[in-house]
Amino acid sequence: MNPAAVSRKALVLFSGGQDSTTCLAWALDRYAEVETLAFDYGQRHRIELDCRNTVRAEIAQQFPHWAGKLGADHLLDLSLLGQISDTALTSEREIELQANGLPNTFVPGRNLLFLTFAATLAYRRGASVLVGGMCETDFSGYPDCRDNTLKALQVALSLGLDTPMTLETPLMFIDKAATWRLAEGLGGEALVKLVVEETHTCYLGERGELHPWGHGCGHCPACELRARGFAQYREQA
């Protein structure tokens, strides 16, 4: 770890899902203070916002060496994004591929807006690091999850705020199996169990049956990625 990171403050985009929970643990392992941020944009799977509070509380209780670093939580209302989007994440529609090759779960500009608002909040809160779970290895093809997009945004935000703003994406080049392994490396089986039982990824907001890999419908793109990654992770253990 870079010794300079020890004294820096980070803001994690924390939705309450597998990826953002792993990123939260990653940040807590590295930075002096870590705050969390989520967005209510009228998402169909809004139940993830409820899961966040449980995950934060369990991390503080089960990992006392991180509890002292876990700072304030923030929830921003971005309902306007849901109002101008026509996607399967913001309305009751069948999930399917579009003519451009992207699934209709793609919310145009979502991560660009999220990170811009996050940078604004970070500036006010004295944080110089933004941490997000974006990944271009094992994902649905969203262009605002790609490394080149986020590198360009990091430059734009730093210039626009006239202060260095670092965008960290620890999952960018790893698949879902490796994400499960990262969680285990950071917090052992206890963190893996917490991710399985308490986080939420399913696009349909299904919170019924608990599968070996967690709650979810089992057939939406998010569930398929999570389930396949978990199976590969266990096979490679």
KEKE-3310 file (N, C-alpha, C; in steps of 0.2 Angstrom, whole numbers, plus 5000, padded with zeros to 4 digits):
npx = (5004:5002:5011:5006:4992:4987:4984:4974:4957:4942:4928:4916:4906:4892:4881:4875:4876:4885:4898:4900:4900:4912:4921:4920:4925:4938:4942:4941:4952:4962:4962:4962:4950:4933:4919:4902:4891:4876:4863:4847:4838:4826:4826:4822:4826:4826:4826:4839:4844:4839:4846:4859:4861:4861:4872:4882:4881:4884:4897:4904:4901:4907:4920:4930:4942:4940:4929:4932:4936:4925:4915:4903:4887:4879:4865:4858:4846:4842:4831:4827:4835:4829:4817:4820:4825:4822:4822:4825:4829:4823:4810:4795:4799:4803:4818:4830:4841:4846:4845:4858:4866:4868:4861:4844:4845:4854:4857:4858:4872:4873:4884:4892:4885:4884:4897:4901:4893:4897:4910:4908:4902:4913:4923:4918:4918:4931:4937:4948:4948:4939:4929:4924:4913:4915:4917:4926:4928:4919:4905:4890:4892:4891:4896:4900:4906:4919:4937:4944:4934:4932:4945:4946:4936:4941:4951:4944:4936:4946:4951:4940:4937:4948:4957:4966:4958:4956:4951:4947:4945:4944:4940:4940:4948:4945:4936:4920:4922:4935:4932:4924:4935:4943:4935:4936:4949:4951:4942:4940:4931:4920:4917:4913:4902:4894:4892:4885:4873:4868:4869:4863:4860:4851:4842:4829:4824:4822:4820:4818:4821:4836:4850:4865:4874:4868:4853:4840:4833:4839:4839:4841:4853:4862:4861:4864:4878:4883:4880:4887:4900:4902:4901:4912:4922:4921:4924:4937:4943)
npy = (4994:5011:5023:5036:5035:5031:5043:5049:5053:5045:5043:5032:5025:5018:5006:4996:4983:4968:4972:4986:4984:4976:4985:4995:4988:4987:5000:5004:4996:5003:5017:5032:5037:5034:5038:5035:5034:5035:5034:5039:5036:5032:5019:5002:4992:4997:4992:4989:5000:5000:4989:4994:5000:4989:4982:4991:4993:4979:4978:4987:4981:4968:4969:4977:4983:4991:4999:5011:5019:5021:5032:5046:5043:5046:5050:5054:5062:5058:5058:5064:5058:5046:5050:5055:5044:5030:5015:4998:4998:5008:5007:4996:4985:4972:4965:4966:4965:4979:4988:4993:4985:4985:4981:4985:4989:4998:5014:5029:5040:5038:5034:5044:5055:5051:5051:5064:5071:5065:5069:5082:5082:5076:5085:5095:5088:5086:5075:5066:5055:5045:5031:5017:5004:5000:4990:4983:4970:4959:4962:4971:4978:4992:5008:5018:5012:5009:5009:5019:5029:5033:5037:5048:5056:5058:5067:5078:5081:5084:5095:5103:5106:5111:5104:5090:5075:5058:5044:5028:5012:4997:4985:4985:4977:4964:4948:4942:4931:4933:4945:4940:4933:4943:4949:4939:4939:4952:4952:4939:4923:4928:4941:4937:4929:4939:4947:4938:4936:4948:4959:4967:4963:4960:4965:4965:4967:4957:4949:4937:4921:4914:4910:4900:4910:4922:4933:4935:4935:4926:4926:4938:4949:4954:4945:4933:4935:4937:4924:4915:4919:4917:4903:4899:4905:4896:4884:4886:4887)
npz = (5000:4996:5007:5008:5006:5018:5025:5018:5013:5008:4997:4995:4982:4986:4984:4990:4985:4979:4972:4976:4990:4992:4987:4997:5008:5003:5002:5016:5021:5016:5018:5028:5033:5028:5019:5014:4999:4991:4978:4975:4962:4957:4954:4949:4957:4970:4983:4986:4992:5005:5010:5011:5024:5033:5029:5031:5045:5049:5045:5053:5065:5064:5060:5068:5067:5056:5059:5066:5055:5047:5041:5039:5031:5015:5006:4990:4981:4966:4957:4945:4936:4934:4929:4916:4910:4900:4903:4908:4921:4927:4925:4924:4914:4901:4902:4889:4875:4865:4849:4848:4854:4867:4883:4889:4901:4903:4909:4902:4905:4919:4928:4925:4930:4943:4948:4946:4955:4966:4967:4969:4982:4989:4988:4996:5008:5011:5005:4994:4986:4976:4976:4966:4960:4946:4931:4918:4914:4917:4914:4909:4897:4898:4893:4901:4911:4908:4908:4901:4900:4913:4917:4909:4914:4927:4925:4920:4931:4941:4935:4934:4947:4952:4960:4964:4961:4964:4955:4960:4955:4960:4954:4941:4931:4934:4935:4941:4949:4954:4961:4971:4977:4981:4991:5000:5003:5009:5020:5024:5027:5034:5028:5015:5018:5023:5011:5003:5010:5014:5004:4989:4972:4962:4947:4947:4959:4967:4983:4989:4990:4997:4988:4985:4982:4985:4987:4975:4958:4949:4935:4929:4921:4931:4941:4935:4932:4945:4951:4942:4944:4958:4958:4950:4958:4970:4964:4961:4973)
capx = (5000:5006:5010:5002:4985:4985:4981:4969:4950:4939:4921:4914:4899:4890:4874:4872:4877:4891:4903:4901:4902:4919:4925:4920:4930:4945:4944:4943:4958:4968:4962:4961:4943:4929:4912:4899:4887:4871:4859:4840:4836:4820:4828:4817:4828:4827:4828:4847:4846:4838:4852:4865:4861:4862:4879:4887:4881:4887:4904:4906:4901:4911:4927:4931:4948:4937:4924:4934:4937:4919:4912:4896:4884:4875:4860:4856:4840:4843:4825:4827:4838:4824:4812:4822:4827:4817:4826:4822:4831:4819:4803:4793:4800:4806:4825:4832:4846:4844:4848:4865:4870:4868:4855:4840:4846:4859:4855:4863:4875:4872:4890:4895:4882:4885:4904:4901:4890:4901:4916:4906:4902:4920:4926:4915:4919:4938:4940:4952:4948:4932:4930:4918:4914:4914:4922:4925:4930:4914:4900:4885:4894:4890:4901:4902:4910:4925:4942:4945:4929:4934:4951:4944:4932:4945:4955:4939:4934:4951:4952:4934:4937:4955:4960:4967:4953:4958:4945:4949:4941:4948:4937:4940:4950:4945:4930:4916:4925:4940:4929:4923:4941:4945:4932:4939:4956:4950:4938:4939:4924:4915:4915:4910:4895:4890:4890:4880:4867:4865:4870:4858:4862:4846:4839:4821:4823:4819:4823:4815:4825:4843:4853:4871:4877:4864:4846:4839:4828:4843:4840:4843:4860:4866:4860:4868:4885:4885:4880:4892:4906:4902:4902:4919:4926:4921:4927:4944:4945)
capy = (5000:5018:5026:5042:5033:5031:5049:5052:5052:5042:5043:5026:5025:5012:5005:4990:4977:4965:4976:4991:4982:4974:4991:4998:4985:4988:5007:5004:4993:5008:5025:5034:5039:5032:5039:5032:5038:5032:5038:5036:5038:5029:5012:4997:4988:5002:4988:4989:5006:4997:4984:4997:5001:4983:4981:4996:4991:4973:4979:4990:4976:4962:4971:4982:4987:4996:5003:5018:5022:5021:5039:5047:5040:5051:5048:5060:5061:5060:5056:5067:5054:5041:5053:5056:5038:5025:5009:4992:4999:5013:5006:4989:4983:4966:4966:4964:4969:4984:4987:4995:4979:4986:4979:4991:4991:5004:5021:5034:5045:5037:5034:5051:5060:5049:5053:5071:5073:5062:5073:5089:5080:5074:5092:5099:5084:5085:5069:5067:5049:5042:5023:5015:4997:4999:4985:4982:4963:4955:4967:4971:4982:4999:5012:5022:5008:5007:5012:5025:5034:5035:5041:5055:5059:5060:5073:5083:5083:5087:5102:5107:5107:5114:5100:5083:5070:5052:5039:5022:5007:4991:4979:4987:4972:4957:4946:4941:4926:4937:4949:4936:4931:4949:4950:4934:4942:4957:4950:4931:4920:4932:4946:4933:4927:4945:4949:4933:4936:4955:4963:4966:4965:4958:4971:4965:4969:4951:4948:4931:4915:4915:4906:4900:4916:4928:4934:4937:4931:4921:4925:4944:4949:4955:4938:4928:4937:4935:4917:4912:4921:4913:4896:4899:4906:4891:4879:4887:4888)
capz = (5000:4996:5013:5007:5006:5025:5028:5014:5015:5002:4997:4991:4979:4990:4982:4994:4981:4980:4970:4980:4997:4991:4986:5003:5012:5000:5004:5023:5022:5014:5019:5035:5034:5022:5019:5008:4996:4987:4974:4974:4955:4955:4952:4950:4963:4976:4989:4988:4997:5012:5012:5013:5031:5036:5027:5035:5052:5050:5044:5059:5071:5063:5058:5073:5064:5051:5062:5067:5049:5043:5042:5037:5025:5012:5001:4986:4977:4958:4954:4939:4931:4932:4925:4909:4907:4898:4904:4912:4928:4930:4924:4923:4907:4900:4901:4883:4871:4861:4843:4848:4857:4874:4886:4890:4908:4903:4911:4899:4909:4926:4931:4924:4935:4950:4950:4946:4961:4971:4967:4972:4989:4991:4989:5002:5014:5012:5003:4988:4983:4974:4974:4963:4958:4939:4929:4911:4912:4918:4915:4904:4891:4899:4891:4907:4916:4905:4911:4897:4902:4920:4917:4906:4919:4933:4923:4920:4938:4944:4932:4935:4954:4953:4965:4962:4963:4961:4954:4961:4953:4961:4951:4934:4927:4937:4934:4947:4953:4957:4966:4977:4981:4984:4997:5005:5005:5013:5026:5026:5025:5037:5023:5010:5020:5023:5004:5001:5014:5015:4999:4984:4965:4957:4944:4948:4966:4971:4989:4992:4991:4997:4984:4988:4980:4988:4985:4968:4954:4946:4928:4926:4919:4937:4945:4931:4933:4952:4952:4939:4947:4964:4956:4948:4964:4974:4961:4961:4980)
cpx = (5004:5005:5006:4995:4983:4981:4976:4962:4946:4932:4919:4907:4897:4883:4871:4873:4884:4898:4905:4903:4910:4923:4925:4925:4937:4947:4945:4949:4964:4968:4960:4954:4939:4922:4909:4893:4882:4867:4852:4838:4830:4821:4823:4819:4830:4828:4835:4848:4844:4844:4858:4866:4863:4870:4884:4887:4885:4895:4907:4906:4906:4918:4929:4937:4946:4932:4926:4935:4931:4915:4905:4894:4879:4871:4857:4850:4841:4837:4824:4830:4833:4818:4814:4825:4821:4821:4823:4825:4827:4812:4801:4793:4804:4814:4827:4838:4843:4847:4856:4869:4870:4861:4851:4841:4851:4856:4860:4866:4875:4878:4893:4892:4884:4892:4905:4898:4894:4907:4914:4905:4909:4923:4924:4917:4926:4941:4943:4952:4940:4933:4923:4919:4913:4919:4920:4927:4924:4908:4895:4886:4893:4896:4904:4905:4917:4931:4944:4940:4931:4940:4950:4941:4936:4949:4950:4937:4940:4952:4946:4934:4943:4958:4961:4961:4954:4952:4948:4944:4944:4946:4937:4942:4950:4937:4926:4919:4931:4938:4927:4929:4944:4942:4934:4945:4956:4947:4937:4932:4918:4912:4911:4903:4891:4888:4885:4873:4864:4865:4864:4861:4856:4843:4832:4819:4820:4823:4820:4820:4832:4846:4860:4875:4874:4857:4846:4835:4832:4843:4841:4850:4864:4866:4865:4876:4887:4885:4885:4899:4907:4904:4909:4924:4926:4924:4935:4947:4949)
cpy = (5006:5021:5032:5041:5033:5037:5052:5049:5050:5042:5037:5026:5018:5011:5000:4984:4974:4969:4982:4990:4980:4980:4995:4995:4986:4995:5007:5001:4998:5015:5026:5035:5037:5034:5036:5036:5034:5036:5035:5040:5035:5022:5007:4993:4992:4998:4988:4995:5004:4993:4988:4998:4995:4981:4985:4994:4984:4974:4982:4985:4971:4963:4977:4987:4992:5000:5010:5022:5024:5028:5040:5044:5046:5047:5054:5058:5063:5057:5058:5062:5048:5044:5054:5050:5034:5018:5004:4993:5004:5013:4998:4987:4976:4968:4962:4968:4974:4984:4989:4990:4980:4984:4985:4992:4996:5010:5026:5039:5044:5038:5041:5056:5058:5052:5060:5074:5070:5067:5080:5088:5079:5081:5095:5095:5083:5078:5070:5061:5047:5035:5021:5007:4995:4994:4984:4975:4959:4959:4967:4975:4989:5003:5016:5018:5006:5012:5019:5031:5037:5039:5048:5059:5062:5066:5079:5085:5086:5094:5106:5110:5111:5111:5093:5078:5063:5047:5032:5017:5000:4985:4980:4981:4965:4955:4945:4936:4929:4942:4946:4934:4937:4950:4945:4937:4947:4956:4943:4929:4924:4938:4942:4931:4934:4948:4944:4935:4943:4960:4962:4968:4964:4965:4971:4967:4963:4949:4942:4926:4917:4909:4905:4906:4923:4928:4936:4933:4926:4921:4932:4944:4950:4948:4933:4929:4935:4928:4913:4913:4918:4906:4895:4900:4900:4885:4880:4888:4882)
cpz = (5000:5003:5013:5008:5013:5027:5024:5016:5008:5003:4992:4988:4981:4989:4987:4990:4982:4978:4975:4988:4997:4991:4993:5008:5009:5002:5012:5025:5020:5016:5026:5037:5027:5023:5013:5005:4991:4983:4974:4967:4952:4952:4954:4956:4969:4982:4991:4993:5004:5014:5014:5020:5035:5035:5031:5042:5054:5049:5050:5065:5070:5062:5062:5070:5059:5054:5063:5061:5045:5045:5040:5031:5022:5006:4997:4982:4970:4954:4947:4934:4929:4928:4917:4906:4905:4897:4908:4919:4931:4928:4923:4916:4906:4899:4894:4880:4866:4854:4843:4852:4864:4877:4888:4898:4909:4904:4908:4904:4917:4930:4931:4929:4942:4952:4950:4953:4967:4972:4971:4980:4992:4993:4995:5009:5015:5010:4996:4984:4982:4973:4972:4960:4950:4937:4922:4909:4912:4920:4909:4898:4892:4897:4896:4913:4914:4908:4907:4899:4908:4921:4914:4911:4925:4931:4923:4927:4942:4941:4934:4943:4956:4959:4963:4965:4960:4961:4955:4959:4953:4957:4943:4929:4929:4936:4941:4952:4957:4962:4972:4981:4984:4991:5002:5008:5010:5020:5028:5024:5028:5032:5017:5012:5021:5016:5002:5004:5014:5009:4994:4977:4960:4954:4945:4955:4970:4977:4993:4994:4992:4994:4987:4987:4982:4986:4978:4964:4950:4939:4925:4925:4926:4941:4941:4932:4940:4953:4948:4942:4954:4963:4954:4954:4969:4971:4961:4968:4982)
residu = (MET:ASN:PRO:ALA:ALA:VAL:SER:ARG:LYS:ALA:LEU:VAL:LEU:PHE:SER:GLY:GLY:GLN:ASP:SER:THR:THR:CYS:LEU:ALA:TRP:ALA:LEU:ASP:ARG:TYR:ALA:GLU:VAL:GLU:THR:LEU:ALA:PHE:ASP:TYR:GLY:GLN:ARG:HIS:ARG:ILE:GLU:LEU:ASP:CYS:ARG:ASN:THR:VAL:ARG:ALA:GLU:ILE:ALA:GLN:GLN:PHE:PRO:HIS:TRP:ALA:GLY:LYS:LEU:GLY:ALA:ASP:HIS:LEU:LEU:ASP:LEU:SER:LEU:LEU:GLY:GLN:ILE:SER:ASP:THR:ALA:LEU:THR:SER:GLU:ARG:GLU:ILE:GLU:LEU:GLN:ALA:ASN:GLY:LEU:PRO:ASN:THR:PHE:VAL:PRO:GLY:ARG:ASN:LEU:LEU:PHE:LEU:THR:PHE:ALA:ALA:THR:LEU:ALA:TYR:ARG:ARG:GLY:ALA:SER:VAL:LEU:VAL:GLY:GLY:MET:CYS:GLU:THR:ASP:PHE:SER:GLY:TYR:PRO:ASP:CYS:ARG:ASP:ASN:THR:LEU:LYS:ALA:LEU:GLN:VAL:ALA:LEU:SER:LEU:GLY:LEU:ASP:THR:PRO:MET:THR:LEU:GLU:THR:PRO:LEU:MET:PHE:ILE:ASP:LYS:ALA:ALA:THR:TRP:ARG:LEU:ALA:GLU:GLY:LEU:GLY:GLY:GLU:ALA:LEU:VAL:LYS:LEU:VAL:VAL:GLU:GLU:THR:HIS:THR:CYS:TYR:LEU:GLY:GLU:ARG:GLY:GLU:LEU:HIS:PRO:TRP:GLY:HIS:GLY:CYS:GLY:HIS:CYS:PRO:ALA:CYS:GLU:LEU:ARG:ALA:ARG:GLY:PHE:ALA:GLN:TYR:ARG:GLU:GLN:ALA)
# end
